[in-house]
Amino acid sequence: MKPIAHDEFSSLIEPGLGCGFETRSGDLVFVASAPSDRKAVAEAVVKATTVPIVLEASRAGGYEALRNGGSFTNGMDFSVSIMRDPGEGRSGEIETTSWSASLTIRGEEGMERVYSDGTYTCGT
């Protein structure tokens, strides 16, 4: 998994309310956004190699569902799951909340990679 920069994902998903996962070393490797409409499905971006991959949440629920983590897929052979700690999280700057979390990536031919001890941050 490669770190992803703002200019790599900003044109691929809608701006607004969103969440991101940072590894223990501080690399941003997952970014997602969703409108507040509970019927909406969140969109996400990761960069497994040199090309960003756009994913969609496995269930609707808008931003509130996105804040809880969840599963995302490209509809083929690549998926990402976010498991965050329960509770209210830690308040951060500019209306953000963070939780300790892990991220699991599954890809072709049984490839699996787990990033534990990361941080899942949501907000504006």
N, C-alpha and C positions, 0 to 999 in steps of 0.2 A: 504494500500500500504506500502510495506516495502522498506527500503533503499537497494540498490543493489551495491555490491562491484565488483571491476575489475575482480577478479578471478571467479565470478559467471557469467559474461557475455562475457568475452574475448574469450572463445572457442565457443560461440554460434552465433556470428556475425563476419563478416569480419573486420579486423582492417583497419584503414585509416581515411579518412575524416568522421567526425561524429558530432553528436549533443547530448546534454543531458539536462534533465530538473531537476532542483534542487528546492525543496520546500523552502518556506520562512525561515524555520529553517536550511537550508543548506543540507538536505538529498537528495542524488542523487536517483531518483526513475524511471527514464526513460533514456535509452541510445539507440542511433541508428547510423547506418553507411550506406554509399552508395558510390559507385564509381562516378567519374565525368561524366560517360556516361549517357546522358539524356534518354536513353532507359532502364536504370536500375531501379529497384525498391528497395527502402531502406528497410533494416531489422532493427528491434528494439527488445529490451528486457525490460520487467518490472517484478517485483516480487510482485504479489498480496498477496500471502501467503508465504509459505516456499520454493516454487519451481519457478524458473524463467520461464516466458512465452515468447516465441519467436513470434513476430508479423511481418507483412509485410505491407508496405505502400499501400494505396488504389489506388495509381496511380504511374506511372513511372515518371521519371524526374531527377533521380540521385541525386547527392549532392545538386544541386541548388534548387530542389524541397524540399528536406529535410530541407534546411535552412529556408524555409517559414513555417515550421510546417506541419500540415496536419493530416490525419486520418490513423490509423494503426489497423489491426485486426489479430486475429489468425485463421480466416476463419470459426469460429464456433460462440461462444457466448461471446467473449471478445473483446473489442475495446478501443482504446485510441485516443483522439484528442488533438492536441497542437494548441493553438491560441496564436501567439506572436504579440507584438506591431509592427506596420509598421515602415518603415524607415531603416536607415543604422545600427542602433544599436550602442552599446558602444564597442570600441576596448579594448581587454584585452591582457593578456600575451600570448606568443607563438602563434601568428597569430590566435587569437580567437575573436569572436564577440558575444555579449550578448544582449538579449532583455528581457524586462518584458514580462511575459507570464502566461497563465493558462493551466492546463492539466485536461481533463475530462476522467474518466474511466467509462466504461459501461460493466456490466457483467450479469451473469445469473439472472433470475427472476427480471429483472428491476433494479438491483443494479446500482447506479450511485454515483460517488464521484468526487468532483471538488476541485482541488488545485489551488486557485487563488493567485496572488501576488508572483509567482515563477519566476525563471530565466531560459531562454532557451539559451544555449551557444553552438556555433558551431565553428569548426576549426579542426586543426590537432591534 
